[in-house]
């Protein structure tokens, strides 16, 4: 089996890397390291990436992409994530909304949203989770009443990342309350956050300062032209969209591992570098192996997409390994750095700029967002191994 990339793909990698070395600023890095709202530097970088077709490489050229193969797309995403640039896997519009509209959107929706997503002009917030509806999407309750030429929304969403600055919402709503099969009463709407009365956004911060939001919808009117796909088919559309959300690269997290390795080589305790400690050497070797395995599985997932193969199980496997590898890296970093590793970036005593303290606090989030690890294991158990549902 050949895991190498073609000469053309390696040239593309070098081209993207060279561009990013010139264009990525310290501020735009901070936006993605610490999950901050996009600064002017980041919007400027998004526009430049969009001009080259690198923001949404898989899109057809007519919609602002470059009609790239999944492997070409992986090369670009890999370099963007490693450089802490706005990789498509960190952008809801590019990662979820655009690919879904290419499949389920009508021509007017494609014309209205796809070029602006691909050129880095707009961003979306995703609204699936509610106070009483998380992994069980079918139980969502945000009501959308049919009022002729528009839907009237009343209800609440939780953990709507980017809702405080996004241009649009990508929102799951209940359009049929009578159907006993609850998953058949869900639809998907696009909401213009900046020009629609009745939408109230309140910030939620976790222990890492991670910025999410709760969003309240009070008599919000949404034109029927904003319905994505068919009425009451949103559950299935969201299922497809989640596959895009879960297929991500973890190259951005290989950077802190590299910094940690450099740190143990250069830091001495009791007259010896930390790298001389066999326990530390073993922990770092295990982390490098986990990254290598996850990377190969990501390559395989991209290869399967090239050959138009069904990837539900492989996506679930890669999602588990990616998020749990990051979680393990955060744990390993904190163990090696000791008490100084617990200090945040504002402290002069913080090791590695407080990055591992932030990652440690944020890492549980990765195992939840986009579908919990438990849900991924259930997919693997039932769809691949044929085991009964628990």
C-alpha positions as a printed NumPy array, in Angstrom:
array([[  0.   ,   0.   ,   0.   ],
       [  1.39 ,   3.406,  -1.018],
       [  0.723,   6.226,   1.446],
       [  2.682,   8.849,  -0.493],
       [  1.139,  11.83 ,  -2.272],
       [  1.603,  12.563,  -5.966],
       [  4.225,  15.097,  -7.137],
       [  1.371,  17.479,  -7.995],
       [ -0.024,  17.218,  -4.466],
       [  3.395,  17.831,  -2.953],
       [  3.788,  20.935,  -5.135],
       [  0.378,  22.097,  -3.926],
       [  1.486,  21.521,  -0.318],
       [  4.615,  23.618,  -0.845],
       [  2.601,  26.371,  -2.548],
       [  0.104,  26.575,   0.333],
       [  2.862,  26.438,   2.977],
       [  4.834,  29.217,   1.286],
       [  1.731,  31.423,   1.116],
       [  0.854,  30.842,   4.773],
       [  4.363,  31.66 ,   5.98 ],
       [  3.893,  35.122,   4.466],
       [  0.244,  35.798,   5.246],
       [ -0.629,  34.274,   8.647],
       [ -0.335,  36.86 ,  11.434],
       [  0.069,  36.334,  15.163],
       [ -3.442,  37.691,  15.732],
       [ -5.06 ,  35.269,  13.296],
       [ -3.166,  32.423,  14.985],
       [ -4.591,  33.481,  18.345],
       [ -8.12 ,  33.506,  16.902],
       [ -7.866,  29.793,  16.177],
       [ -5.63 ,  28.753,  19.061],
       [ -7.987,  30.22 ,  21.635],
       [-11.337,  30.126,  19.783],
       [-11.792,  33.878,  19.56 ],
       [-14.204,  35.763,  17.264],
       [-12.546,  36.545,  13.942],
       [-10.316,  39.602,  13.971],
       [ -9.78 ,  41.831,  10.883],
       [ -6.554,  39.878,  10.261],
       [ -8.502,  36.62 ,  10.042],
       [-11.173,  38.03 ,   7.718],
       [ -8.409,  39.394,   5.478],
       [ -6.734,  35.984,   5.405],
       [-10.063,  34.283,   4.659],
       [-10.546,  36.539,   1.64 ],
       [ -7.066,  35.762,   0.307],
       [ -7.575,  32.032,   0.742],
       [-10.923,  32.332,  -1.007],
       [ -9.328,  34.112,  -3.971],
       [ -7.123,  31.039,  -4.497],
       [ -9.933,  28.538,  -4.07 ],
       [ -8.238,  27.108,  -0.97 ],
       [-11.03 ,  27.847,   1.448],
       [-13.442,  25.415,  -0.198],
       [-11.276,  23.352,  -2.567],
       [-13.923,  20.658,  -3.143],
       [-16.503,  23.096,  -4.521],
       [-16.966,  23.34 ,  -8.3  ],
       [-15.127,  26.286,  -9.833],
       [-18.398,  28.02 , -10.629],
       [-19.081,  28.285,  -6.865],
       [-15.62 ,  29.543,  -5.877],
       [-13.752,  26.275,  -5.388],
       [-11.154,  24.459,  -7.442],
       [-12.945,  21.131,  -8.055],
       [-10.205,  19.453,  -6.041],
       [-10.116,  15.772,  -5.155],
       [-10.581,  14.788,  -1.482],
       [ -6.835,  14.08 ,  -1.273],
       [ -5.972,  17.519,  -2.689],
       [ -8.408,  18.963,  -0.173],
       [ -6.705,  17.029,   2.624],
       [ -3.301,  18.461,   1.649],
       [ -4.662,  22.014,   1.802],
       [ -6.521,  21.477,   5.09 ],
       [ -3.448,  19.828,   6.585],
       [ -1.235,  22.835,   5.848],
       [ -3.854,  25.352,   6.994],
       [ -4.417,  23.55 ,  10.313],
       [ -0.687,  23.182,  10.948],
       [ -0.146,  26.904,  10.371],
       [ -3.1  ,  27.911,  12.603],
       [ -4.76 ,  29.457,   9.602],
       [ -8.559,  29.285,   9.161],
       [ -8.782,  25.714,   7.876],
       [-12.164,  24.719,   6.416],
       [-12.529,  22.158,   9.225],
       [-12.763,  25.085,  11.682],
       [-15.297,  27.054,   9.626],
       [-18.954,  26.087,   9.853],
       [-19.82 ,  27.66 ,   6.509],
       [-17.021,  25.907,   4.623],
       [-17.088,  22.636,   6.571],
       [-20.819,  21.963,   6.984],
       [-23.111,  24.41 ,   5.21 ],
       [-21.458,  24.597,   1.802],
       [-21.005,  20.847,   1.189],
       [-24.588,  20.217,   2.35 ],
       [-26.021,  22.916,   0.081],
       [-24.149,  21.396,  -2.865],
       [-26.191,  18.228,  -2.324],
       [-29.529,  19.452,  -0.941],
       [-29.714,  23.173,  -1.705],
       [-31.739,  24.619,  -4.584],
       [-30.134,  26.767,  -7.283],
       [-31.108,  30.049,  -5.632],
       [-29.546,  28.978,  -2.33 ],
       [-26.375,  27.886,  -4.066],
       [-26.084,  31.206,  -5.881],
       [-26.781,  33.188,  -2.724],
       [-24.463,  31.423,  -0.269],
       [-21.812,  29.25 ,  -1.909],
       [-19.665,  31.948,  -3.575],
       [-19.683,  34.086,  -0.425],
       [-18.722,  31.088,   1.738],
       [-15.942,  30.104,  -0.665],
       [-14.579,  33.67 ,  -0.812],
       [-14.483,  34.056,   2.963],
       [-17.139,  36.761,   3.082],
       [-19.661,  35.17 ,   5.492],
       [-19.739,  32.704,   8.369],
       [-22.488,  30.536,   9.863],
       [-23.471,  29.375,  13.32 ],
       [-24.863,  25.888,  13.791],
       [-27.977,  25.367,  15.905],
       [-28.798,  21.735,  16.69 ],
       [-28.456,  21.349,  20.468],
       [-31.191,  22.452,  22.9  ],
       [-31.473,  22.372,  26.723],
       [-33.273,  19.012,  26.526],
       [-31.85 ,  17.729,  23.228],
       [-28.198,  16.885,  22.669],
       [-27.089,  13.581,  21.169],
       [-30.764,  12.656,  20.695],
       [-31.404,  15.107,  17.875],
       [-34.892,  13.719,  17.258],
       [-36.056,  15.193,  20.572],
       [-35.454,  18.839,  19.602],
       [-38.363,  21.189,  20.299],
       [-37.671,  24.593,  18.641],
       [-41.037,  25.07 ,  16.946],
       [-41.467,  26.426,  13.423],
       [-45.142,  27.121,  12.619],
       [-46.282,  27.363,   9.005],
       [-47.694,  30.866,   8.484],
       [-48.209,  30.797,   4.737],
       [-45.123,  32.389,   3.199],
       [-42.943,  32.153,   6.302],
       [-42.21 ,  30.032,   9.394],
       [-42.682,  31.484,  12.865],
       [-40.022,  30.261,  15.308],
       [-40.25 ,  30.095,  19.087],
       [-37.779,  28.273,  21.313],
       [-34.143,  28.047,  22.321],
       [-30.825,  26.6  ,  21.197],
       [-27.732,  25.884,  23.291],
       [-24.001,  25.834,  22.475],
       [-24.442,  27.678,  19.177],
       [-20.802,  28.414,  18.447],
       [-20.11 ,  31.674,  16.571],
       [-23.713,  32.87 ,  16.929],
       [-22.431,  36.127,  18.453],
       [-20.753,  37.203,  15.219],
       [-22.004,  34.853,  12.472],
       [-23.962,  36.255,   9.559],
       [-26.351,  33.31 ,   9.324],
       [-27.699,  30.461,  11.422],
       [-27.946,  26.851,  10.203],
       [-30.83 ,  25.772,  12.398],
       [-32.739,  22.524,  12.986],
       [-36.411,  23.125,  13.81 ],
       [-39.554,  21.097,  14.455],
       [-42.088,  21.562,  11.66 ],
       [-44.338,  18.578,  12.49 ],
       [-45.248,  18.072,  16.151],
       [-47.902,  15.433,  15.436],
       [-45.81 ,  12.743,  13.792],
       [-45.146,   9.957,  16.361],
       [-41.804,   9.332,  14.645],
       [-40.137,  12.459,  15.945],
       [-37.174,  12.321,  13.579],
       [-39.614,  12.724,  10.672],
       [-40.846,  16.104,  11.921],
       [-37.556,  18.045,  11.676],
       [-36.573,  20.585,   9.017],
       [-33.475,  22.676,   8.366],
       [-33.599,  26.462,   7.978],
       [-31.116,  29.233,   7.22 ],
       [-31.676,  32.359,   9.335],
       [-30.228,  35.783,   8.615],
       [-28.974,  36.587,  12.128],
       [-28.1  ,  40.208,  11.442],
       [-31.374,  41.248,   9.838],
       [-34.008,  39.128,  11.593],
       [-35.847,  40.546,  14.636],
       [-36.484,  38.298,  17.634],
       [-33.09 ,  36.539,  17.786],
       [-31.303,  37.028,  21.129],
       [-27.762,  35.727,  21.656],
       [-26.212,  35.254,  25.102],
       [-22.612,  34.078,  25.577],
       [-21.625,  30.85 ,  27.332],
       [-18.064,  30.374,  28.535],
       [-16.575,  27.135,  29.772],
       [-13.598,  26.643,  32.079],
       [-11.189,  27.268,  29.178],
       [-12.883,  30.512,  28.202],
       [-14.293,  28.69 ,  25.176],
       [-16.85 ,  30.936,  23.595],
       [-20.246,  29.467,  22.73 ],
       [-23.765,  30.845,  23.009],
       [-27.366,  30.19 ,  23.881],
       [-29.801,  31.639,  21.352],
       [-33.447,  32.534,  21.97 ],
       [-36.001,  32.723,  19.146],
       [-39.05 ,  34.825,  19.972],
       [-41.597,  35.13 ,  17.144],
       [-38.823,  34.958,  14.571],
       [-40.054,  35.05 ,  10.971],
       [-38.074,  32.986,   8.47 ],
       [-39.054,  33.069,   4.765],
       [-39.953,  29.675,   3.316],
       [-37.292,  30.139,   0.654],
       [-34.779,  29.523,   3.475],
       [-35.877,  25.904,   3.896],
       [-32.996,  23.577,   2.967],
       [-34.117,  20.422,   1.166],
       [-37.587,  19.002,   1.644],
       [-39.93 ,  19.755,   4.529],
       [-39.563,  17.34 ,   7.466],
       [-36.419,  15.783,   5.991],
       [-33.975,  17.788,   8.103],
       [-32.962,  14.831,  10.281],
       [-31.508,  13.021,   7.276],
       [-29.862,  16.134,   5.865],
       [-28.218,  16.857,   9.228],
       [-27.009,  13.243,   9.342],
       [-25.179,  13.819,   6.061],
       [-23.857,  17.187,   7.266],
       [-22.4  ,  15.587,  10.405],
       [-20.168,  13.406,   8.214],
       [-18.575,  16.589,   6.86 ],
       [-18.181,  17.99 ,  10.38 ],
       [-16.487,  14.851,  11.723],
       [-13.97 ,  14.403,   8.874],
       [-11.21 ,  16.691,  10.144],
       [ -7.421,  16.839,  10.299],
       [ -5.521,  17.068,  13.595],
       [ -2.323,  18.547,  12.153],
       [ -2.938,  21.742,  14.128],
       [ -2.472,  19.722,  17.309],
       [  0.793,  18.197,  16.153],
       [  2.372,  21.616,  16.631],
       [  2.011,  21.599,  20.447],
       [  3.439,  18.063,  20.49 ],
       [  6.478,  19.308,  18.571],
       [  6.853,  22.208,  21.003],
       [  6.591,  19.805,  23.932],
       [  9.328,  17.62 ,  22.452],
       [ 11.592,  20.658,  21.986],
       [ 10.805,  21.717,  25.555],
       [ 11.904,  18.423,  27.138],
       [ 15.095,  18.468,  25.085],
       [ 16.062,  21.968,  26.235],
       [ 14.78 ,  21.987,  29.838],
       [ 16.964,  20.569,  32.596],
       [ 16.047,  19.343,  36.041],
       [ 18.633,  18.003,  38.474],
       [ 21.297,  18.711,  35.871],
       [ 19.746,  16.486,  33.175],
       [ 17.393,  17.317,  30.309],
       [ 13.827,  16.117,  30.808],
       [ 14.248,  14.034,  27.662],
       [ 16.608,  11.748,  29.599],
       [ 13.693,  10.565,  31.724],
       [ 12.533,   7.212,  30.258],
       [  8.931,   7.782,  31.406],
       [  8.747,  11.098,  29.537],
       [ 10.365,   9.555,  26.465],
       [  7.791,   6.763,  26.516],
       [  4.82 ,   9.123,  26.876],
       [  5.978,  11.292,  23.963],
       [  6.683,   8.242,  21.788],
       [  3.165,   6.964,  22.478],
       [  1.719,  10.328,  21.492],
       [  3.691,  10.38 ,  18.239],
       [  2.418,   6.873,  17.427],
       [ -1.191,   7.937,  18.086],
       [ -0.801,  10.908,  15.754],
       [  0.752,   8.681,  13.078],
       [ -2.121,   6.171,  13.253],
       [ -4.752,   8.903,  13.165],
       [ -3.037,  10.556,  10.212],
       [ -3.015,   7.311,   8.223],
       [ -6.715,   6.777,   8.96 ],
       [ -7.393,  10.32 ,   7.741],
       [ -5.54 ,   9.498,   4.521],
       [ -7.663,   6.371,   4.145],
       [-10.858,   8.34 ,   4.697],
       [ -9.86 ,  10.81 ,   1.971],
       [ -8.967,   7.932,  -0.358],
       [-12.385,   6.364,   0.209],
       [-14.03 ,   9.682,  -0.595],
       [-12.049,   9.837,  -3.845],
       [-13.565,   6.478,  -4.786],
       [-17.053,   7.592,  -3.65 ],
       [-17.261,   4.916,  -0.965],
       [-19.658,   5.081,   1.991],
       [-17.614,   6.309,   4.965],
       [-19.964,   6.418,   7.961],
       [-17.952,   3.926,  10.02 ],
       [-14.545,   5.224,   8.929],
       [-15.592,   8.782,   9.757],
       [-16.704,   7.665,  13.236],
       [-13.414,   5.825,  13.824],
       [-11.336,   8.795,  12.688],
       [-13.406,  11.204,  14.781],
       [-12.892,   9.13 ,  17.941],
       [ -9.153,   8.753,  17.416],
       [ -8.66 ,  12.418,  16.503],
       [-10.491,  13.879,  19.487],
       [ -9.196,  11.373,  22.01 ],
       [ -5.621,  11.793,  20.772],
       [ -5.925,  15.53 ,  21.415],
       [ -7.368,  14.77 ,  24.859],
       [ -4.441,  12.432,  25.623],
       [ -1.95 ,  15.035,  24.395],
       [ -3.389,  17.612,  26.789],
       [ -3.088,  15.156,  29.674],
       [  0.496,  14.247,  28.719],
       [  1.526,  17.885,  28.406],
       [  0.174,  18.769,  31.838],
       [  1.946,  15.808,  33.43 ],
       [  5.296,  16.783,  31.906],
       [  5.042,  20.534,  32.509],
       [  3.962,  20.142,  36.138],
       [  2.486,  23.045,  38.097],
       [  3.823,  25.689,  35.693],
       [  1.8  ,  24.031,  32.973],
       [ -1.378,  24.938,  34.854],
       [ -0.764,  28.67 ,  34.403],
       [ -2.593,  30.561,  31.674],
       [ -1.04 ,  32.668,  28.932],
       [ -1.306,  35.852,  31.031],
       [  1.249,  34.642,  33.584],
       [  4.97 ,  35.278,  33.08 ],
       [  5.611,  31.859,  34.662],
       [  3.434,  29.996,  32.181],
       [  5.26 ,  27.327,  30.214],
       [  4.808,  27.277,  26.429],
       [  2.656,  30.422,  26.645],
       [ -0.042,  28.626,  28.628],
       [ -1.076,  26.621,  25.614],
       [ -1.337,  23.289,  27.404],
       [ -3.351,  24.803,  30.247],
       [ -5.86 ,  26.007,  27.671],
       [ -5.835,  22.72 ,  25.778],
       [ -6.305,  20.737,  29.002],
       [ -9.363,  22.769,  29.959],
       [-10.811,  22.673,  26.471],
       [-10.05 ,  19.056,  25.52 ],
       [-13.272,  17.535,  26.985],
       [-15.162,  19.715,  24.508],
       [-13.573,  17.925,  21.559],
       [-14.987,  14.569,  22.661],
       [-18.498,  16.069,  22.729],
       [-18.753,  18.484,  19.784],
       [-19.895,  16.992,  16.492],
       [-21.181,  13.836,  18.182],
       [-19.83 ,  12.354,  21.402],
       [-17.316,   9.52 ,  21.474],
       [-20.074,   7.317,  22.866],
       [-22.249,   8.025,  19.825],
       [-19.341,   7.235,  17.489],
       [-18.776,   3.906,  19.256],
       [-22.464,   3.1  ,  18.918],
       [-22.265,   3.765,  15.167],
       [-19.288,   1.42 ,  14.861],
       [-20.939,  -1.265,  17.   ],
       [-24.302,  -1.279,  15.204],
       [-23.385,  -0.398,  11.613],
       [-20.145,  -2.389,  11.298],
       [-20.127,  -5.096,  13.922],
       [-23.855,  -5.817,  13.755],
       [-24.275,  -5.58 ,  17.512],
       [-27.702,  -4.787,  19.011],
       [-28.411,  -1.318,  20.332],
       [-27.889,  -1.072,  24.081]])
